[in-house]
Amino acid sequence: MVDVLGHLGMALLWLAPVWYFIDHRRTAALVVAGGFWFGMLPDIDLPLSAWVAGIHHHGVVHTVLAVTILAVVIGPLLGLAFTRIGTRTDPTWFYASARERAAAIGALTVLVTGVAHLFADMLSAPDVSTRIEPLWPVVKGPVVMMDVLWYQSWWATWGLFVLGVTVNGLAWYLTDRPDESAVGAAVE
């Protein structure tokens, strides 16, 4: 299991394709900057375990099913937040075509970053921590554990974070967009 920055870095890596699927660079930046935090969402089981009997770390919340349910519930709220944040001061931050799909963009953002968290946990030392069962209830028991990252590895944690930031920086730089100031003027 990588530390917090490693999970956030993995979320950034999995969000990098957004630069090629969202037509507007500022909107993509808002989705990446606001969405990568949800890469820690499955670890909500840590505080929940103190309040709810039967919840434990790497338990039911570390499944694709739980992440999907959380994406359906939280995603539309995130999309609404993207819309409000993105249009509060400058209407070009969350482009009009993205406003129409805000709930879907929010749900996909939460889903992608949550599954990225599960993948990062699958990459790391299952011999030290509880193995996750990401495909429960369809597949009972752990799936392939790759065990390529040491438990709380400094280089893996920082490496994933730096790689995630670098890949998104390159994607921002390399995506070819029309002159956004002209697009912004057309929106107004």
Sine and cosine of phi, psi and omega as CSV:
sin_phi,cos_phi,sin_psi,cos_psi,sin_omega,cos_omega
0.00,0.00,0.83,-0.56,0.08,-1.00
-0.98,0.18,0.29,-0.96,0.00,-1.00
-0.98,0.20,-0.06,-1.00,-0.09,-1.00
-0.81,0.59,-0.76,0.65,-0.02,-1.00
-0.88,0.48,-0.55,0.84,0.05,-1.00
-0.91,0.42,-0.67,0.74,0.04,-1.00
-0.91,0.41,-0.64,0.76,0.03,-1.00
-0.92,0.40,-0.61,0.79,0.06,-1.00
-0.90,0.44,-0.66,0.75,0.05,-1.00
-0.90,0.44,-0.65,0.76,0.05,-1.00
-0.88,0.48,-0.67,0.74,0.05,-1.00
-0.88,0.48,-0.68,0.74,0.02,-1.00
-0.87,0.49,-0.68,0.73,-0.04,-1.00
-0.96,0.26,-0.35,0.93,0.06,-1.00
-1.00,0.06,-0.22,0.98,-0.08,-1.00
-0.81,0.58,-0.59,0.81,0.03,-1.00
-0.89,0.47,-0.27,0.96,-0.01,-1.00
-0.85,0.53,-0.48,0.88,0.01,-1.00
-0.89,0.46,-0.41,0.91,-0.03,-1.00
-0.98,-0.18,-0.20,0.98,-0.03,-1.00
-0.97,-0.26,-0.34,0.94,0.05,-1.00
-0.97,-0.23,0.78,-0.63,-0.17,-0.99
-0.94,0.34,-0.23,0.97,-0.14,-0.99
-0.83,-0.55,0.80,-0.60,-0.10,-1.00
-0.88,0.48,-0.67,0.74,-0.01,-1.00
-0.92,0.40,-0.62,0.79,0.04,-1.00
-0.90,0.43,-0.69,0.72,0.04,-1.00
-0.88,0.48,-0.65,0.76,0.03,-1.00
-0.89,0.46,-0.65,0.76,0.02,-1.00
-0.90,0.43,-0.67,0.74,0.01,-1.00
-0.90,0.44,-0.70,0.71,0.00,-1.00
-0.92,0.39,-0.74,0.67,-0.04,-1.00
-0.92,0.39,-0.58,0.82,0.00,-1.00
-1.00,0.02,-0.35,0.94,-0.11,-0.99
-1.00,-0.08,-0.47,0.88,-0.11,-0.99
-0.91,0.41,-0.34,0.94,0.03,-1.00
-0.89,0.45,-0.45,0.89,0.00,-1.00
-0.96,0.29,-0.02,1.00,0.13,-0.99
-0.91,0.42,-0.23,0.97,0.05,-1.00
-0.99,-0.16,0.01,1.00,-0.11,-0.99
-0.81,0.58,-0.71,0.71,0.00,-1.00
-0.87,0.49,-0.38,0.93,0.02,-1.00
-0.98,0.22,0.13,0.99,0.13,-0.99
-0.90,0.44,-0.28,0.96,0.04,-1.00
-0.92,0.39,-0.34,0.94,0.04,-1.00
-0.90,0.44,-0.81,0.58,0.07,-1.00
-0.95,0.32,-0.53,0.85,0.00,-1.00
-0.90,0.44,-0.53,0.85,-0.04,-1.00
-0.90,0.45,-0.41,0.91,0.04,-1.00
-0.97,0.22,-0.37,0.93,-0.08,-1.00
-0.96,-0.28,-0.51,0.86,-0.12,-0.99
-0.88,-0.47,0.85,-0.53,0.04,-1.00
-0.91,0.41,0.63,-0.77,0.03,-1.00
1.00,-0.04,-0.26,0.97,0.05,-1.00
-1.00,0.01,0.77,-0.64,0.07,-1.00
-0.62,-0.78,0.31,-0.95,-0.03,-1.00
-0.89,0.46,0.69,-0.72,-0.05,-1.00
0.93,0.37,0.41,0.91,0.03,-1.00
-1.00,-0.06,-0.69,-0.73,-0.13,-0.99
-0.89,0.46,-0.50,0.87,-0.01,-1.00
-0.95,0.31,-0.35,0.94,0.05,-1.00
-1.00,-0.04,0.75,0.67,0.06,-1.00
-0.79,-0.62,0.41,-0.91,0.05,-1.00
-0.89,0.46,-0.58,0.81,0.03,-1.00
-0.87,0.50,-0.77,0.64,-0.01,-1.00
-0.90,0.43,-0.66,0.75,0.02,-1.00
-0.90,0.45,-0.63,0.78,0.02,-1.00
-0.91,0.42,-0.69,0.73,0.03,-1.00
-0.89,0.47,-0.70,0.71,0.03,-1.00
-0.89,0.45,-0.60,0.80,0.02,-1.00
-0.91,0.41,-0.63,0.78,0.01,-1.00
-0.93,0.38,-0.58,0.82,-0.02,-1.00
-0.99,0.15,-0.75,0.66,-0.11,-0.99
-1.00,0.07,-0.52,0.86,-0.09,-1.00
-0.81,0.58,-0.76,0.65,0.02,-1.00
-0.88,0.47,-0.55,0.83,0.06,-1.00
-0.92,0.39,-0.63,0.77,0.06,-1.00
-0.90,0.43,-0.67,0.74,0.06,-1.00
-0.87,0.50,-0.65,0.76,0.07,-1.00
-0.89,0.45,-0.67,0.74,0.04,-1.00
-0.89,0.45,-0.67,0.74,0.06,-1.00
-0.85,0.53,-0.70,0.71,-0.02,-1.00
-0.89,0.45,-0.72,0.70,-0.03,-1.00
-0.93,0.37,-0.72,0.70,0.01,-1.00
-0.90,0.43,-0.69,0.72,-0.09,-1.00
-0.95,0.31,-0.27,0.96,-0.02,-1.00
-0.88,-0.48,-0.02,1.00,-0.06,-1.00
-0.87,0.49,-0.77,0.64,-0.07,-1.00
-0.94,-0.33,-0.44,0.90,-0.07,-1.00
-0.57,-0.82,0.93,-0.37,-0.07,-1.00
-0.90,0.44,-0.20,0.98,-0.01,-1.00
-1.00,0.10,-0.09,1.00,-0.01,-1.00
-0.96,0.27,-0.57,0.82,0.06,-1.00
-0.82,-0.58,1.00,-0.08,-0.17,-0.98
-0.85,0.52,0.49,-0.87,-0.14,-0.99
-0.81,0.58,-0.70,0.72,-0.02,-1.00
-0.91,0.41,-0.49,0.87,0.04,-1.00
-0.97,0.26,-0.53,0.85,0.03,-1.00
-0.86,0.51,-0.60,0.80,0.00,-1.00
-0.92,0.39,-0.45,0.89,-0.04,-1.00
-0.93,-0.37,0.36,0.93,-0.13,-0.99
-0.85,0.52,-0.68,0.73,-0.01,-1.00
-0.89,0.45,-0.68,0.73,0.01,-1.00
-0.92,0.39,-0.65,0.76,0.03,-1.00
-0.89,0.46,-0.68,0.73,0.03,-1.00
-0.89,0.45,-0.71,0.70,-0.01,-1.00
-0.90,0.44,-0.68,0.73,0.03,-1.00
-0.91,0.42,-0.60,0.80,0.02,-1.00
-0.89,0.46,-0.74,0.68,0.01,-1.00
-0.91,0.42,-0.67,0.74,0.00,-1.00
-0.89,0.45,-0.76,0.65,-0.04,-1.00
-0.89,0.46,-0.71,0.70,-0.03,-1.00
-0.95,0.32,-0.55,0.84,0.06,-1.00
-0.92,0.39,-0.68,0.73,0.04,-1.00
-0.93,0.37,-0.55,0.84,0.08,-1.00
-0.87,0.49,-0.63,0.78,0.05,-1.00
-0.88,0.48,-0.73,0.69,0.01,-1.00
-0.87,0.50,-0.67,0.75,0.01,-1.00
-0.89,0.45,-0.68,0.74,0.03,-1.00
-0.88,0.47,-0.62,0.79,0.05,-1.00
-0.93,0.38,-0.54,0.84,0.04,-1.00
-0.94,0.35,-0.46,0.89,0.00,-1.00
-0.97,0.24,-0.28,0.96,-0.17,-0.99
-0.93,-0.37,0.38,-0.92,-0.10,-1.00
-0.50,0.86,1.00,0.01,0.06,-1.00
-0.95,0.31,-0.22,0.98,0.00,-1.00
-0.98,0.22,-0.33,0.95,-0.01,-1.00
-0.99,-0.12,-0.59,0.81,-0.08,-1.00
-0.92,-0.39,0.18,-0.98,0.06,-1.00
-0.90,0.43,0.74,-0.68,0.05,-1.00
-0.93,0.36,0.60,-0.80,0.04,-1.00
-1.00,-0.05,0.42,-0.91,0.06,-1.00
-0.88,-0.48,0.97,0.26,-0.17,-0.99
-0.90,0.44,-0.41,0.91,-0.06,-1.00
-0.98,-0.21,0.21,0.98,0.07,-1.00
-0.89,0.46,0.65,-0.76,0.16,0.99
-1.00,-0.06,0.01,1.00,-0.02,-1.00
-0.93,0.36,-0.73,0.68,0.03,-1.00
-0.88,-0.47,0.90,-0.44,0.01,-1.00
-1.00,0.07,0.71,-0.70,-0.03,-1.00
0.99,-0.12,0.21,-0.98,-0.03,-1.00
-0.94,0.35,0.49,-0.87,0.13,-0.99
-1.00,-0.06,-0.22,-0.98,-0.06,-1.00
-0.82,0.57,0.84,-0.54,0.10,-0.99
-0.97,-0.24,0.78,-0.63,-0.12,-0.99
-1.00,0.02,-0.44,0.90,0.07,-1.00
0.75,0.67,0.74,0.67,0.01,-1.00
-0.98,-0.20,-0.22,0.98,0.01,-1.00
-0.89,-0.45,0.71,-0.71,0.04,-1.00
-0.95,0.30,0.52,-0.86,0.02,-1.00
-0.82,0.57,0.85,-0.53,-0.03,-1.00
0.79,0.62,0.69,0.72,0.01,-1.00
-0.93,0.36,0.80,-0.60,0.00,-1.00
-0.90,0.44,-0.73,0.68,-0.05,-1.00
-0.92,0.38,-0.60,0.80,0.01,-1.00
-0.94,0.35,-0.68,0.73,-0.01,-1.00
-0.88,0.48,-0.81,0.58,-0.01,-1.00
-0.94,0.34,-0.57,0.82,0.02,-1.00
-0.89,0.47,-0.71,0.71,0.03,-1.00
-0.90,0.44,-0.65,0.76,-0.02,-1.00
-0.92,0.39,-0.74,0.68,0.01,-1.00
-0.89,0.45,-0.65,0.76,0.03,-1.00
-0.89,0.45,-0.68,0.73,0.02,-1.00
-0.88,0.47,-0.70,0.72,0.03,-1.00
-0.91,0.42,-0.68,0.73,-0.03,-1.00
-0.90,0.43,-0.72,0.69,-0.01,-1.00
-0.88,0.47,-0.67,0.74,0.02,-1.00
-0.94,0.35,-0.60,0.80,0.07,-1.00
-0.89,0.46,-0.68,0.73,0.04,-1.00
-0.92,0.40,-0.66,0.75,0.02,-1.00
-0.89,0.45,-0.66,0.75,0.05,-1.00
-0.87,0.50,-0.70,0.72,-0.04,-1.00
-0.93,0.36,-0.63,0.78,-0.12,-0.99
-1.00,0.06,-0.30,0.95,0.01,-1.00
-0.95,0.32,0.78,-0.62,-0.03,-1.00
-1.00,-0.06,0.90,-0.43,-0.01,-1.00
-0.85,-0.52,0.46,-0.89,0.12,-0.99
-0.91,0.42,0.28,-0.96,0.01,-1.00
-0.82,0.57,0.93,-0.36,-0.10,-1.00
-0.95,0.30,-0.38,0.92,0.06,-1.00
-0.93,0.36,-0.58,0.82,0.05,-1.00
-0.94,0.35,-0.61,0.79,0.03,-1.00
-0.91,0.42,-0.67,0.74,0.02,-1.00
-0.88,0.47,-0.62,0.78,0.01,-1.00
-0.92,0.39,-0.57,0.82,0.01,-1.00
-0.94,0.34,-0.49,0.87,0.00,-1.00
-0.93,0.36,-0.64,0.77,-0.03,-1.00
-0.95,0.31,0.00,0.00,0.00,0.00
